[in-house]
Amino acid sequence: MRKASPRLRSGLPVPALRLLAAVGLPALATGVASLNVLKSPASETNAALLYLLSVVVAALIGGLRGGLIASFLSFLGLNFFFTPPLRTFAVAKGGDILALFAFLAVSILVATLLTRTLSQRTRAERGEHEARLLFGMSSRLLGGAPLPSVLGQFAGDVVELLGLARCEVYTLRLDGSPVLAASAGSPPDGAAGSVAIPLRTERGTFGQVKVFPEPSVDLGHRELELATAFAGQLALAVEAAMLAEQTRASRAEAEASRVRAALFSSVTHDLRTPLASIKAAATSLLDQGVTFDEMQRRDLLSTIAEESDRLNRLIANLLDLSRLRAGALVPEKTAAPVEDVVEAAVHRLQRRWKDVGIHVQVPETLPLVPMDLIQIDQVV
């Protein structure tokens, strides 16, 4: 990731701090080595050690570039201030020339190895962090965590890992339109653009991830590859959730179809029963070869009337069911005693089943119940 020059709390840009360390540390080593305390036959050796220490610190602060600058400046300082003849870049002894260039080679090698080691350590730590995040995501997916929780955790992990300002996760509705499912971070203050990464698997595209870098920050190739890898894992989770939802919907539809078939069979039977009774009674009355007395004629006519009422109730129930499915039938609740509904239903049953004894026992302590009397009567 290539970032604009960040600043310290004091307002000093970080590149300026690195340059200051690369130049100032060799100067500080020169001042310390020039103290009278270090004036001794081994003063040149002590100065070389201090210069080498300044190179190490400069490499730690300023990286390889800072270490190389400090190495070259330390080489010049060791030559100018501590190699006879002093205060000149001339060298009197051939052995001193060899020692100076050996110091330069060693300091460059130390700076290079140190920065490389630190870089490898940083990459290893970052790789470990990335692997931990991927493992955590896989664990949540395999653990059956809810999809909203997985999406929210994913957005937070991407913001933390890539140092983003914001991450948004969009999934697709059934009509193909995107909907914001999860987000983390806050929109950047500056006019920073976003990068869209599709949530795509072999079965198709299930949404997209939008990443918003900080202002004046460009996402590098590696960061985009990492975000794409994370998005690939997330796409599998979204695909699995959508397939599970489709499976549940298919099962619900199959169950609904089974219930509708059973209901249709039951309704067909219930419709045929009163029709058969009406047909039999009417046929008997129309049969001129059979003579009925007044009581028999009344019974047949009562059967026709009762079965017609029953048939009318069944048709009314079917119409109510249609209105209920369409949302046009709204219950009108009224507080009423339960025993009234039960007694009305029992009274109608007794006219049909005269030889069956029905005993009703309702506790007197039951309170009034808010209900739609007509619909509850149909249920009972």
Secondary structure, DSSP 8 states (H G I E B T S, - for coil): -B----B-TTS-BHHHHHHHHHHHHHHHHHHHHTSGGG-STTHHHHHHHHHHHHHHHHHHHHHHHHHHHHHHHHHHHHHHHHSSSTTSS--S-HHHHHHHHHHHHHHHHHHHHHHHHHHHHHHHHHHHHHHHHHHHHHHHHHTT--HHHHHHHHHHHHHHHHT-SEEEEEEE-TTS-EEEEEEEE---SS----EEEEEEETTEEEEEEEEE--TT-B--HHHHHHHHHHHHHHHHHHHHHHHHHHHHHHHHHHHHHHHHHHHHHHHHHHHHHHHHHHHHHHHHHH-TT----HHHHHHHHHHHHHHHHHHHHHHHHHHHHHHHHHT------EEE-HHHHHHHHHHHHHHH-TT--------TT---EEE-HHHHHHH-
